[in-house]
């Protein structure tokens, strides 16, 4: 090689070293900006690196990470895939690509990436965490928990693993365990707003509302513009009865994140509790527009529509109840199709009860309509209702758990109004469609005569099922009957079952320990002059028997009692006494006492 050629070779080598040094300097500077949160400057410098060195895989990967950080998941997939084309055996790249696919909702593709990362690097805790998040999104809860626990085993001080494990435990309703997981995450990272917000959710679910509120406020002290925390505070305020504060918090969450469907949904709940049903409907509709597959929002919209009498749409929307977390586990796995009102004369229809005793008592009336439509009807109900319904109807009755005969079609009981396209004017409202047995009536007539009593015989019930979400709003303490019980020309009989009994000093007659089923209770009610009850199964039983019944109702009524009425198209013998303001039972009791003194039993139409 001559001198000139050797000189050229040296220049090429020197130029290569200079280019490599320049690339490394640019990349280091870009990385520094990236770590400092200066994403725009970091992106510009990474791209300059690629202009000099088109096969710089780390720059493609980190450009993809920036795209992930700003929510451009499709761009992230493209960039990180280019990094993998250059260097396919780096576990970090596969994990990052998984995050991009997860952002696009492609959970199976994401899981494939995480599995590939773990093949390349089995002891990779972050990949286990990412895999757990994808599994949690797919509702594969046990597998997600295993992934998070593996990450913790490999790296006990990784706060994200503890936080996400808590999220799985909440989904499994293991709230106490979730609290432990969140507290571990916070011990590792005290200023961790997501973990504080999640801790608040777990505390809320065990009824520790003060602690839940405190945790949420700590999260907002760290990050004041945290919409999910404002949304969570709204839920807590609603549970505490602080409705104005609940509305404010929901609106703040929406201001920060207008597309947060859950915030619109919770705003609707708070507005409905304030009696602003029309505004609540608008909020539920917005939540659904943002997230159509939102069963709770559809179901709450249904109940708001039904409450204001928009039944055509309301019954249709109410079918979403079967997709809610509360009811989906109770949906019956029948292979026979659901009957939706089509002509099916000669077919056998199974009508099956759902939800509570009151729902069965209210909607069992539709069985007679189905028989008139030419269907052979089988009715499946809760066991305590079997004897009552058997003595009131010739329809074949079975209890839950019995072997069912062959049938062609089925229909959940609260889907019958949709099947029959029920409107306010077409409700089947016979004055009495259930009957007490003569023997039961006679038995309780004798028992009541043996008890010293005077004047009107009045049955009282003050608490519905303690498992319902609205239990606290629709129930009250038996001591709150005290002003009523002072009336001297009335004799009061407890109709309260499976709840705290009335204190002995209130002087009620109580036979409820002897009640084995609703037929027994019906026999007792048949001997009374009047029933006064909170929103419990007793209001439906008394109404179905045609007995005068007064309903003590909360400010924001259940949908079936409608808005602005003190009567009911479901039960001609029913009168409603509703709170004027949330929680005000005192004025309700005053009004009832006044009407009892004047012995005005007939329902008054609003």
C-alpha positions as CSV (number, residue, x, y, z in Angstrom):
1,X,0.0,0.0,0.0
2,X,1.5,3.4,-1.0
3,X,1.7,6.5,1.3
4,X,-1.4,8.1,-0.1
5,X,-3.5,5.0,0.4
6,X,-2.3,4.6,4.0
7,X,-3.2,8.2,4.6
8,X,-6.8,7.7,3.3
9,X,-7.2,4.6,5.5
10,X,-6.2,6.5,8.6
11,X,-8.7,9.3,7.7
12,X,-11.5,6.7,7.3
13,X,-10.7,5.1,10.7
14,X,-10.5,8.6,12.3
15,X,-13.8,9.6,10.8
16,X,-15.5,6.4,12.1
17,X,-14.2,7.0,15.6
18,X,-15.4,10.6,15.4
19,X,-18.8,9.5,14.2
20,X,-19.1,6.9,16.9
21,X,-18.1,9.5,19.6
22,X,-20.6,12.0,18.2
23,X,-23.3,9.4,18.2
24,X,-22.6,8.4,21.8
25,X,-22.5,12.0,22.9
26,X,-25.8,12.8,21.3
27,X,-27.4,9.6,22.7
28,X,-26.1,10.3,26.2
29,X,-27.5,13.9,26.0
30,X,-30.8,12.6,24.7
31,X,-31.0,10.1,27.5
32,X,-30.3,12.8,30.1
33,X,-33.2,14.9,28.7
34,X,-35.4,11.8,28.7
35,X,-34.7,11.0,32.3
36,X,-35.3,14.7,33.2
37,X,-38.8,14.5,31.6
38,X,-37.8,16.8,28.6
39,X,-39.4,14.5,26.1
40,X,-39.5,16.8,23.1
41,X,-35.7,17.5,23.3
42,X,-35.0,13.9,23.9
43,X,-37.0,12.8,20.9
44,X,-35.2,15.4,18.7
45,X,-31.8,14.1,19.8
46,X,-32.7,10.4,19.4
47,X,-33.7,11.2,15.8
48,X,-30.4,13.0,15.2
49,X,-28.6,9.9,16.4
50,X,-30.6,7.8,13.9
51,X,-29.6,10.2,11.1
52,X,-26.0,9.5,11.9
53,X,-26.4,5.8,12.8
54,X,-29.6,4.4,11.1
55,X,-29.2,1.1,13.0
56,X,-29.0,2.5,16.5
57,X,-31.4,0.1,18.2
58,X,-31.5,1.8,21.6
59,X,-32.6,5.1,19.9
60,X,-35.5,3.3,18.2
61,X,-36.5,1.6,21.5
62,X,-36.4,4.9,23.5
63,X,-38.3,6.8,20.8
64,X,-40.9,4.0,21.3
65,X,-40.8,4.6,25.0
66,X,-41.5,8.3,24.5
67,X,-44.4,7.4,22.3
68,X,-45.7,5.1,25.1
69,X,-45.4,7.9,27.6
70,X,-47.6,10.3,25.5
71,X,-50.1,7.6,24.6
72,X,-49.1,7.1,20.9
73,X,-49.2,3.4,21.2
74,X,-49.4,2.6,17.4
75,X,-46.2,4.7,16.9
76,X,-44.6,2.9,19.8
77,X,-45.3,-0.5,18.2
78,X,-43.6,0.6,15.0
79,X,-40.5,2.1,16.6
80,X,-39.8,-0.7,19.1
81,X,-40.4,-3.3,16.4
82,X,-37.6,-1.6,14.4
83,X,-35.3,-1.9,17.5
84,X,-36.1,-5.6,17.6
85,X,-35.5,-6.1,13.9
86,X,-31.9,-4.8,14.6
87,X,-31.4,-6.7,17.9
88,X,-34.1,-9.4,18.5
89,X,-32.7,-10.8,21.7
90,X,-33.0,-7.9,24.2
91,X,-35.7,-8.7,26.8
92,X,-36.3,-5.0,27.6
93,X,-37.4,-4.3,24.0
94,X,-39.9,-7.2,24.1
95,X,-41.3,-5.9,27.4
96,X,-41.7,-2.4,26.0
97,X,-43.3,-3.7,22.9
98,X,-45.8,-5.6,25.1
99,X,-46.6,-2.3,26.9
100,X,-47.4,-0.8,23.5
101,X,-49.7,-3.6,22.5
102,X,-51.4,-3.4,25.9
103,X,-52.0,0.3,25.3
104,X,-53.8,-0.6,22.1
105,X,-55.9,-3.2,23.9
106,X,-54.1,-6.1,22.2
107,X,-53.6,-8.1,25.4
108,X,-52.8,-11.4,23.8
109,X,-50.1,-9.8,21.7
110,X,-48.8,-8.0,24.8
111,X,-48.6,-11.3,26.7
112,X,-46.7,-12.9,23.9
113,X,-44.1,-10.1,24.2
114,X,-43.8,-10.5,27.9
115,X,-43.4,-14.3,27.6
116,X,-40.6,-13.8,25.1
117,X,-38.9,-11.3,27.4
118,X,-39.0,-13.8,30.2
119,X,-37.6,-16.6,28.0
120,X,-34.6,-14.3,27.3
121,X,-34.3,-13.1,30.9
122,X,-36.2,-15.3,33.4
123,X,-35.2,-13.2,36.4
124,X,-36.8,-10.0,35.1
125,X,-39.2,-8.6,37.7
126,X,-40.5,-5.7,35.6
127,X,-41.6,-8.1,32.8
128,X,-43.5,-10.1,35.4
129,X,-45.2,-6.9,36.6
130,X,-46.1,-6.0,33.0
131,X,-47.5,-9.4,32.4
132,X,-49.5,-9.2,35.6
133,X,-51.1,-5.9,34.4
134,X,-52.1,-7.4,31.1
135,X,-53.6,-10.5,32.8
136,X,-55.5,-8.2,35.2
137,X,-56.9,-6.3,32.2
138,X,-58.0,-9.7,30.8
139,X,-59.6,-10.5,34.2
140,X,-57.4,-13.5,34.6
141,X,-57.0,-12.7,38.3
142,X,-55.3,-15.8,39.7
143,X,-52.6,-15.7,36.9
144,X,-52.2,-11.9,37.4
145,X,-51.6,-12.4,41.2
146,X,-49.0,-15.1,40.5
147,X,-47.2,-12.8,38.1
148,X,-47.0,-10.0,40.7
149,X,-46.0,-12.3,43.5
150,X,-43.2,-13.7,41.2
151,X,-42.0,-10.1,40.7
152,X,-42.0,-9.5,44.4
153,X,-40.1,-12.7,45.0
154,X,-37.4,-11.6,42.5
155,X,-37.3,-8.0,43.7
156,X,-39.2,-7.3,47.0
157,X,-38.7,-3.6,46.9
158,X,-40.6,-3.0,43.6
159,X,-43.6,-0.8,44.7
160,X,-45.5,-1.3,41.4
161,X,-45.7,-5.0,42.1
162,X,-47.3,-4.5,45.5
163,X,-49.7,-1.9,44.2
164,X,-50.9,-4.0,41.3
165,X,-51.2,-7.1,43.6
166,X,-53.5,-4.9,45.7
167,X,-55.6,-4.2,42.6
168,X,-56.0,-7.9,42.0
169,X,-57.0,-8.5,45.6
170,X,-59.6,-5.8,45.3
171,X,-61.1,-7.5,42.3
172,X,-61.2,-10.7,44.3
173,X,-63.0,-8.8,47.1
174,X,-60.1,-9.5,49.5
175,X,-60.0,-6.0,50.8
176,X,-58.0,-6.5,53.9
177,X,-55.3,-8.2,52.0
178,X,-55.4,-5.4,49.4
179,X,-54.8,-2.9,52.2
180,X,-51.7,-4.8,53.3
181,X,-50.4,-4.8,49.7
182,X,-51.0,-1.0,49.2
183,X,-49.3,-0.2,52.6
184,X,-46.3,-2.2,51.5
185,X,-46.1,-0.2,48.2
186,X,-46.4,3.0,50.2
187,X,-43.7,1.9,52.7
188,X,-41.4,1.6,49.6
189,X,-42.6,4.8,48.0
190,X,-44.4,7.1,50.4
191,X,-45.3,9.7,47.7
192,X,-47.1,7.2,45.5
193,X,-50.5,8.8,44.6
194,X,-51.8,5.8,42.7
195,X,-51.2,3.5,45.6
196,X,-52.8,6.1,48.0
197,X,-55.9,6.3,45.7
198,X,-56.1,2.5,45.5
199,X,-55.7,2.2,49.3
200,X,-58.6,4.6,49.6
201,X,-60.8,2.3,47.4
202,X,-60.0,-0.7,49.6
203,X,-60.7,1.2,52.8
204,X,-64.0,2.5,51.4
205,X,-65.0,-1.1,50.7
206,X,-64.6,-2.2,54.3
207,X,-66.5,0.9,55.5
208,X,-63.5,2.9,56.8
209,X,-64.7,6.1,55.1
210,X,-62.7,8.6,57.2
211,X,-59.5,6.7,56.5
212,X,-60.4,6.4,52.8
213,X,-61.0,10.1,52.5
214,X,-57.7,10.8,54.3
215,X,-55.8,8.5,51.8
216,X,-57.4,10.2,48.8
217,X,-56.6,13.7,50.2
218,X,-53.0,12.6,50.6
219,X,-52.9,11.5,47.0
220,X,-54.2,14.9,45.9
221,X,-51.7,16.7,48.1
222,X,-49.0,15.0,46.0
223,X,-50.8,15.4,42.7
224,X,-53.7,17.9,42.8
225,X,-54.6,17.2,39.1
226,X,-55.3,13.5,39.7
227,X,-58.8,13.0,38.2
228,X,-59.2,9.4,39.5
229,X,-58.6,10.6,43.1
230,X,-61.2,13.4,42.7
231,X,-63.6,10.7,41.3
232,X,-62.9,8.5,44.3
233,X,-63.5,11.3,46.7
234,X,-66.9,11.8,45.0
235,X,-67.8,8.2,45.8
236,X,-66.8,8.5,49.4
237,X,-68.7,11.8,49.9
238,X,-71.8,10.1,48.3
239,X,-71.5,7.2,50.8
240,X,-71.2,9.7,53.7
241,X,-74.3,11.6,52.5
242,X,-72.3,14.7,51.5
243,X,-74.0,15.1,48.2
244,X,-72.9,18.6,47.4
245,X,-69.3,17.7,47.9
246,X,-69.8,14.6,45.8
247,X,-71.0,16.7,42.9
248,X,-68.1,19.1,43.3
249,X,-65.5,16.3,43.3
250,X,-67.0,14.6,40.2
251,X,-67.1,17.9,38.3
252,X,-63.5,18.5,39.2
253,X,-62.5,15.0,37.9
254,X,-64.4,15.8,34.7
255,X,-62.7,19.2,34.4
256,X,-59.3,17.5,34.6
257,X,-60.3,14.5,32.4
258,X,-63.4,15.2,30.3
259,X,-63.3,11.6,28.8
260,X,-63.2,9.9,32.2
261,X,-66.5,7.9,31.9
262,X,-66.4,6.8,35.5
263,X,-66.5,10.5,36.7
264,X,-69.6,11.2,34.6
265,X,-71.2,8.0,36.0
266,X,-70.5,9.0,39.6
267,X,-71.7,12.5,38.9
268,X,-75.0,10.9,37.8
269,X,-75.2,8.9,41.0
270,X,-74.8,12.0,43.2
271,X,-77.2,14.1,41.1
272,X,-79.8,11.3,41.3
273,X,-79.4,11.2,45.1
274,X,-80.1,15.0,45.1
275,X,-83.4,14.3,43.3
276,X,-82.0,15.8,40.0
277,X,-83.1,12.9,37.9
278,X,-83.0,14.6,34.5
279,X,-79.4,15.8,35.1
280,X,-78.5,12.3,36.2
281,X,-79.8,10.9,33.0
282,X,-77.6,13.3,31.0
283,X,-74.5,12.3,33.0
284,X,-75.2,8.6,32.5
285,X,-75.7,9.1,28.8
286,X,-72.4,10.9,28.6
287,X,-70.6,8.1,30.4
288,X,-72.1,5.6,28.0
289,X,-71.1,7.7,25.0
290,X,-67.5,7.7,26.2
291,X,-67.6,4.0,27.2
292,X,-70.5,2.1,25.6
293,X,-69.6,-1.2,27.4
294,X,-70.4,0.3,30.8
295,X,-73.0,-2.0,32.4
296,X,-73.4,0.0,35.6
297,X,-74.0,3.2,33.7
298,X,-76.6,1.6,31.4
299,X,-78.3,0.0,34.5
300,X,-78.4,3.3,36.4
301,X,-79.7,5.1,33.3
302,X,-82.4,2.4,33.1
303,X,-83.5,3.0,36.7
304,X,-83.5,6.8,36.2
305,X,-85.7,6.5,33.1
306,X,-88.0,4.1,34.8
307,X,-88.3,6.4,37.8
308,X,-89.5,9.3,35.6
309,X,-91.8,7.0,33.6
310,X,-89.8,6.6,30.4
311,X,-90.5,2.9,30.4
312,X,-90.1,2.0,26.7
313,X,-86.3,2.8,26.8
314,X,-86.0,2.1,30.5
315,X,-87.0,-1.6,30.3
316,X,-84.7,-2.1,27.4
317,X,-81.7,-0.5,29.2
318,X,-82.5,-2.5,32.3
319,X,-81.4,-5.7,30.4
320,X,-77.8,-4.4,31.0
321,X,-78.2,-5.4,34.7
322,X,-77.0,-8.9,33.8
323,X,-73.6,-7.6,32.7
324,X,-73.0,-5.7,36.0
325,X,-70.5,-7.2,38.5
326,X,-73.3,-7.5,41.1
327,X,-75.6,-9.6,38.9
328,X,-73.6,-11.3,36.2
329,X,-72.6,-14.2,38.5
330,X,-76.3,-14.9,39.0
331,X,-77.3,-15.0,35.3
332,X,-78.7,-18.5,34.6
333,X,-76.8,-20.5,32.0
334,X,-79.8,-21.9,30.3
335,X,-79.4,-23.2,26.7
336,X,-83.1,-22.4,26.0
337,X,-83.6,-18.9,24.5
338,X,-85.0,-16.0,26.6
339,X,-88.6,-15.2,25.8
340,X,-89.0,-11.6,24.7
341,X,-92.7,-11.4,24.1
342,X,-92.9,-13.2,20.7
343,X,-95.8,-15.4,19.9
344,X,-95.1,-18.9,21.4
345,X,-98.5,-20.4,22.1
346,X,-98.2,-24.0,23.3
347,X,-94.6,-23.6,24.4
348,X,-93.5,-24.1,28.0
349,X,-92.0,-20.9,29.6
350,X,-89.9,-21.0,32.8
351,X,-90.2,-17.7,34.6
352,X,-87.5,-17.5,37.2
353,X,-87.1,-15.1,40.1
354,X,-84.1,-12.8,40.5
355,X,-82.8,-10.5,43.1
356,X,-84.9,-10.1,46.3
357,X,-88.1,-11.3,47.7
358,X,-89.8,-8.0,47.0
359,X,-89.0,-8.3,43.3
360,X,-90.6,-11.7,43.2
361,X,-93.7,-10.6,45.0
362,X,-94.0,-7.6,42.7
363,X,-93.4,-9.3,39.3
364,X,-94.9,-12.8,39.8
365,X,-98.2,-11.2,38.7
366,X,-96.9,-11.5,35.1
367,X,-97.2,-15.3,35.2
368,X,-101.0,-15.0,34.8
369,X,-100.5,-12.8,31.7
370,X,-98.1,-15.3,30.2
371,X,-100.7,-18.1,30.5
372,X,-103.3,-15.8,28.8
373,X,-100.8,-15.5,26.0
374,X,-101.1,-19.3,25.4
375,X,-97.9,-20.3,27.2
376,X,-97.6,-23.1,29.7
377,X,-95.9,-21.4,32.7
378,X,-93.5,-22.8,35.3
379,X,-92.5,-20.5,38.1
380,X,-89.2,-20.8,40.0
381,X,-89.0,-18.7,43.1
382,X,-87.2,-18.5,46.5
383,X,-88.2,-21.3,48.8
384,X,-89.8,-19.0,51.5
385,X,-92.3,-17.9,48.8
386,X,-93.3,-21.3,47.5
387,X,-96.3,-22.0,49.8
388,X,-97.7,-18.5,49.4
389,X,-97.6,-18.6,45.6
390,X,-98.9,-22.2,45.5
391,X,-102.0,-21.2,47.5
392,X,-102.5,-18.1,45.3
393,X,-102.3,-19.6,41.9
394,X,-102.7,-22.8,39.9
395,X,-99.4,-22.2,38.1
396,X,-96.7,-24.9,38.7
397,X,-94.3,-23.6,41.3
398,X,-90.7,-24.8,42.0
399,X,-88.2,-23.6,44.6
400,X,-84.6,-22.7,43.7
401,X,-82.6,-25.9,43.8
402,X,-85.4,-28.2,42.7
403,X,-85.0,-30.3,39.6
404,X,-86.9,-28.4,36.9
405,X,-89.1,-30.0,34.3
406,X,-88.5,-29.6,30.6
407,X,-89.2,-26.1,29.2
408,X,-88.8,-24.4,25.8
409,X,-88.2,-20.8,26.8
410,X,-87.2,-18.9,29.9
411,X,-87.5,-15.3,31.2
412,X,-86.0,-13.6,34.2
413,X,-88.9,-12.1,36.2
414,X,-87.8,-8.5,35.9
415,X,-87.6,-8.9,32.1
416,X,-91.3,-9.6,31.9
417,X,-92.3,-5.9,31.7
418,X,-90.1,-5.6,28.6
419,X,-91.6,-8.7,27.1
420,X,-95.1,-7.4,27.6
421,X,-94.0,-3.8,26.7
422,X,-95.5,-2.5,30.0
423,X,-96.4,1.1,30.2
424,X,-97.9,3.1,33.2
425,X,-101.3,2.4,31.9
426,X,-100.9,-1.3,31.2
427,X,-99.5,-2.5,34.5
428,X,-101.4,-5.6,35.7
429,X,-102.7,-4.2,39.0
430,X,-105.3,-6.4,40.4
431,X,-106.3,-5.1,43.9
432,X,-105.1,-8.5,45.4
433,X,-103.4,-11.2,43.4
434,X,-101.9,-13.1,46.4
435,X,-104.0,-14.7,49.1
436,X,-103.4,-15.9,52.6
437,X,-104.7,-19.4,53.6
438,X,-107.8,-19.5,55.7
439,X,-106.1,-21.7,58.2
440,X,-103.2,-19.2,58.6
441,X,-105.6,-16.3,58.9
442,X,-107.5,-18.2,61.6
443,X,-104.3,-19.1,63.5
444,X,-103.1,-15.5,63.7
445,X,-106.5,-14.2,64.5
446,X,-106.6,-16.4,67.6
447,X,-103.1,-15.4,68.6
448,X,-103.8,-11.7,68.3
449,X,-106.9,-12.0,70.4
450,X,-104.8,-13.6,73.1
451,X,-102.7,-10.5,73.3
452,X,-104.2,-7.5,75.1
453,X,-104.7,-4.9,72.4
454,X,-106.9,-2.0,71.6
455,X,-107.9,0.0,68.6
456,X,-106.3,-0.4,65.2
457,X,-103.9,-3.3,64.6
458,X,-100.9,-2.0,62.7
459,X,-97.9,-3.9,61.4
460,X,-94.5,-2.3,61.3
461,X,-91.2,-3.1,59.4
462,X,-88.2,-0.9,59.4
463,X,-85.3,-2.6,57.6
464,X,-84.8,-4.3,54.3
465,X,-82.1,-6.7,53.3
466,X,-78.7,-5.6,54.8
467,X,-77.0,-6.9,51.6
468,X,-78.5,-4.3,49.3
469,X,-76.5,-1.2,48.3
470,X,-79.3,1.1,49.4
471,X,-79.8,-0.5,52.8
472,X,-78.6,2.5,54.8
473,X,-80.8,5.0,52.9
474,X,-84.0,3.0,53.0
475,X,-83.8,1.6,56.5
476,X,-83.9,3.2,60.0
477,X,-83.7,2.3,63.6
478,X,-86.8,0.9,65.4
479,X,-86.4,3.6,68.0
480,X,-87.5,6.1,65.3
481,X,-91.0,4.7,65.6
482,X,-91.3,6.1,69.2
483,X,-93.5,9.1,68.3
484,X,-95.9,6.8,66.5
485,X,-96.0,4.2,69.2
486,X,-97.3,6.8,71.7
487,X,-100.7,6.7,70.0
488,X,-103.1,5.3,72.5
489,X,-105.7,3.9,70.1
490,X,-103.3,1.7,68.1
491,X,-101.8,-1.7,68.7
492,X,-98.5,-2.3,66.9
493,X,-97.2,-5.6,65.6
494,X,-93.7,-6.2,64.4
495,X,-93.3,-7.5,60.9
496,X,-89.5,-7.3,61.0
497,X,-87.6,-10.4,60.1
498,X,-83.8,-11.1,60.1
499,X,-82.9,-7.7,61.5
500,X,-82.4,-6.2,65.0
501,X,-85.6,-6.6,66.9
502,X,-87.4,-3.6,68.5
503,X,-86.4,-2.8,72.0
504,X,-88.9,-4.2,74.5
505,X,-89.7,-0.8,75.9
506,X,-91.4,0.1,72.6
507,X,-94.1,-2.4,73.4
508,X,-94.6,-4.0,70.1
509,X,-96.1,-7.5,69.8
510,X,-93.6,-9.7,68.0
511,X,-94.4,-13.1,66.5
512,X,-91.7,-13.0,63.8
513,X,-89.6,-15.7,65.4
514,X,-92.5,-18.1,64.6
515,X,-92.7,-17.1,60.9
516,X,-91.3,-19.9,58.8
517,X,-92.2,-18.5,55.4
518,X,-94.1,-15.7,53.7
519,X,-97.4,-17.6,53.8
520,X,-97.2,-17.3,57.7
521,X,-96.6,-13.6,57.4
522,X,-99.4,-13.2,54.9
523,X,-101.8,-14.9,57.5
524,X,-100.7,-12.4,60.1
525,X,-101.0,-9.4,57.8
526,X,-104.5,-10.5,56.8
527,X,-105.6,-9.8,60.5
528,X,-104.1,-6.3,60.5
529,X,-105.9,-3.0,59.7
530,X,-102.8,-1.4,58.2
531,X,-99.1,-2.0,57.4
532,X,-96.5,0.7,57.7
533,X,-93.0,-0.2,56.3
534,X,-89.8,1.0,55.0
535,X,-88.9,-0.2,51.4
536,X,-88.8,-3.9,52.2
537,X,-90.4,-7.1,50.9
538,X,-93.3,-6.4,53.3
539,X,-94.6,-3.5,51.2
540,X,-94.9,-5.8,48.3
541,X,-96.5,-8.6,50.3
542,X,-99.1,-6.2,51.8
543,X,-99.7,-4.6,48.5
544,X,-100.2,-7.9,46.7
545,X,-102.6,-9.0,49.4
546,X,-104.6,-5.7,48.9
547,X,-104.0,-4.6,52.5
548,X,-103.7,-0.9,53.1
549,X,-100.0,-0.2,53.3
550,X,-98.0,3.0,53.9
551,X,-94.5,3.1,52.5
552,X,-91.9,5.2,54.3
553,X,-89.6,6.1,51.4
554,X,-86.2,7.8,51.1
555,X,-85.7,11.1,49.3
556,X,-84.4,9.5,46.1
557,X,-86.9,6.7,45.7
558,X,-86.3,3.3,44.1
559,X,-87.3,3.4,40.4
560,X,-90.5,1.4,41.0
561,X,-92.1,4.0,43.1
562,X,-91.7,6.7,40.4
563,X,-91.2,10.4,41.0
564,X,-93.5,13.0,42.5
565,X,-96.3,10.5,43.5
566,X,-97.7,9.4,46.8
567,X,-99.6,6.5,45.2
568,X,-98.5,3.6,43.1
569,X,-99.8,2.1,39.9
570,X,-98.4,-1.2,41.0
571,X,-100.5,-1.4,44.2
572,X,-103.8,0.4,44.5
573,X,-103.8,0.1,48.3
574,X,-100.4,1.8,48.7
575,X,-99.6,5.3,50.0
576,X,-96.1,6.7,49.9
577,X,-94.6,9.0,52.5
578,X,-91.3,10.3,51.2
579,X,-88.5,12.3,52.8
580,X,-88.6,16.0,52.0
581,X,-84.8,16.2,52.3
582,X,-82.2,13.4,52.4
583,X,-82.2,11.6,55.8
584,X,-85.2,13.4,57.2
585,X,-87.3,10.6,58.8
586,X,-88.6,13.0,61.5
587,X,-91.0,14.9,59.3
588,X,-92.1,11.6,57.7
589,X,-93.0,10.2,61.1
590,X,-94.9,13.4,61.9
591,X,-97.0,13.1,58.8
592,X,-97.8,9.4,59.4
593,X,-98.7,10.2,63.0
594,X,-101.1,12.9,61.8
595,X,-102.8,10.7,59.3
596,X,-103.1,7.8,61.8
597,X,-104.8,10.1,64.2
598,X,-107.2,11.0,61.5
599,X,-107.5,7.4,60.3
600,X,-107.1,8.3,56.6
601,X,-106.1,5.0,55.1
602,X,-107.0,5.3,51.4
603,X,-104.1,6.1,49.0
604,X,-104.3,9.6,47.7
605,X,-103.4,10.1,44.0
606,X,-100.9,12.9,43.4
